[in-house]
Amino acid sequence: MNTDLILEEIKKKIENLSDEQSLEQTGVVTEIGDGVAKIYGLSQAKSMEMIEFEGTDVFGVILNLERDTVGAIVLGETEKIIAGSTVKSTGKILEIPVGEAMIGRVVNPLGQPLDGKGEIKTDLMAPIEKIAPGVITREGVNTPLQTGIKAIDSIVPIGRGQRELIIGDRGTGKTSIAIDAIINQTKIAKEEGKDPVISIYVAIGQKESKVAKLINTLEETGAMDNSIVVLAGASDPASFAYLAPYAGASLGEFFRDNGRDALIVYDDLSKHAWAYRQISLLLRRPPGREAYPGDIFYLHSRLLERAAKLNKENGGGSLTALPIIETQAGDISAYIPTNVISITDGQIFLENDLFYKGIRPALNAGLSVSRVGGAAQIKAMKKIAGKLKLEMAQFRELEAFAQFSSDLDADTKRQIERGRRITEVLKQVNNQPIPVAEQVITLYAVTNGYFDSYEVSEISALEKTLSTKAKGEIADVLKSISDSGVIDEKCEEKLTAFLKENTKGIDKA
């Protein structure tokens, strides 16, 4: 059938629409392809309104509002829709089911289950797009969100309600950091008997085999009991990849608005930007830099602004966001990375060279920053972290300098050796988050010189030995740090005595 005949059929169909099926509530598909439909009619349509393609079980969402037509993305198989299909308005803005029933489930961006565990029984619905909380309803970030990763909790701490970007090349361990943070929330809840932080992992354009492995890890560690996974897989249409982070944010906002704490991981927003670019070009939106549409910054800013710490008058809940961005050859000055860096409250930059040297997490302490800083740390960690950051900064500078000089004075050599031991201490195995009190003891020991008398190769075993002994010999100190967040004089005396007894002491050389 040629194009002219199709157009004639569409015109006849439009002319034959009854009064009940006026162009206000009904339209006709004029073009369909690549997950995007152009529809004549629907004159009263709203942006982000759901539409129904008659004769199918497929829905769409309106994105473009033009003079005589609307542009919509198709949420499902476009093969079921042809030019000339009738489209009905639903009058509903796109929304998804939310609530406690979602916990422990794997869902698509429409909230439909993908895990084979049956339907999700909840009557609560929330719009996928929502205006972020205003300044008056928020409060400053003041409570730590412990990741259980020494390098992060000490150098670039994350607070509840913060937006901390994880950025780096492919295969540098970005997802591993986010998963460790999720696992640690359940671990803390079990050990301290508190309400767990609800974690939401949003997979955007990820391989489904990778996501299946990740879900398996969460189930093995018990973290899936307090988590939700939103999956828009690599084989799903671009419309799902575009909607997935907003769906995840709506799920997180339910807990935040009910006075709970939630953590959301967007993995990753680079693929989200690609999906939006694809949809925008198909909808004939004018391309700008790198073919992205002009509102690409707004795409991510309105998403990430939904992460917030609410004040007590508004329930005191929080939604913490860990967006992930993939760089090409470590270029953090590219378009999308710079956009997201400017929206977030700091970034964790993972470097290829460090990763290949075996330093995991491959955190670049110079380019990584938390703009919330000490406000997101317990006082005990804050006290140690200042010295740790200074030692690390001096080590990085001296290490580069030392490569070109063989004659170094004793102080410089000592600083380089201390830096090597700190670097070794900050290495950590995946899926094994460490309680903050144990982190404090290890970092106190290394920054105060108790590890200086040991070879770098001995540090890992020494650290494990000290942690095991500390749980038995100074359990009261660990509990005090965990409960109060402070190392008082009495605790410091006990800790110093413990370290003197179980190490070679401070190297006086």
Secondary structure, DSSP 8 states (H G I E B T S, - for coil): --HHHHHHHHHHHHHT--STT-TTTEEEEEEEETTEEEEEE-TT--TTEEEEETTSS-EEEEEEE-SSEEEEEEES-GGG--TT-EEEEEEEE-EEE-SGGGTT-EE-TTS-B-SSS-------EEESS-----GGGB----SB---S-HHHHHHS--BTT-B-EEEEETTSSHHHHHHHHHHHHHHHHHHHT----EEEEEEEEE-HHHHHHHHHHHHHTTGGGGEEEEEEETTS-HHHHHHHHHHHHHHHHHHHHTT-EEEEEEETHHHHHHHHHHHHHHTT--B-GGG-BTTHHHHHHHHHTT--BB-GGGT--EEEEEEEEEESTT-TTSHHHHHHHHHSSEEEEE-HHHHHTT-SS-B-TTT-EESSGGGGS-HHHHHHHHHHHHHHHHHHHHHHHHTT-S---HHHHHHHHHHHHHHHHT---TT----HHHHHHHHHHHHTTTTTTS-GGGHHHHHHHHHHHHHHHSHHHHHHHHHHS---HHHHHHHHHHHHHHS------
